[in-house]
């Protein structure tokens, strides 16, 4: 699904924010990407999402080396990836329903697909009755769920989530992980970035841990 080989990223003449990152995400896997703020988590997600290019190393997505992919091929790869941004990036002048439907409309999906999929996601994520509201009328947790619905409405092969549990309480954070688990059971590979190492450690999923831009060994969980 994703292969990173000796990936490095440097902005301008500064120090590398990613250093020699080598990792593989298998199809259907569920992963946490942990590390303190500034460790390089968001940069790594941007590289996998094709929003940034690595300064060095090799990135392979769905069997394609992105260095050899032209713009058309990269667009096709990106359409197979759903992204939940840390700041949600909802469009304020669109209703909840239209925010969720946006990827379908951009892809030219028929109205029938919009009518079938959007209400189903609203119900699944506990947003029934919220479809006609605008983002400003929602709580932070509700906005987060709208962002998740928008990211998965096209059934992506790979779902990336940048700190989706960072601004919600522990109960909602656990609920969001359960939503990601349901998505994963449908066949989507999931990668969740979080600074909360203890929270990620509560779940029995493989963890990639960044320290100062480099992958570091994951500490064993403490005994209860």
Secondary structure by P-SEA (a helix, b strand, c coil): cbbbcbbbbbcccccccccbbbbbbccbbbbbbbbcccccaaaaaaaaaccccccbbbbbccccccccccaaaaaaaaaacccccccccccccccaaaaaaaaaaaacccaaaaaccaaaaaaaaccccccccccccccaaaaaaaaaaaaccccccbbbbccccccccaaaaaaaaaaaaaaaaabbbbbbbbcccccccccccbbbbbcccccccccccccc
